[in-house]
Amino acid sequence: MDPHPTSPRTELDLRTEQDLARHLKICRRQLYNWRMSGLVPYFKLGKAVRFRAADVASAIERMRIG
């Protein structure tokens, strides 16, 4: 048995568009463009859009050139 089970909250680590854009130091429009072009994965929860931090980090790594 795992002595330190991960809670669903830390496993998902969902972020809002505004929070993620601030964290990445990009404008929300850039994040929107990445989302619409399929570069970053996202969740749609009703009308709310959320991003999993680990998925976005992987997506940004794939964008790296060189």
Secondary structure, 3 states (H helix, E strand, C coil): CCCCCCCHHHHHCEEEHHHHHHHHCCCHHHHHHHHHCCCCCCEEECCEEEEEHHHHHHHHHHHCCC
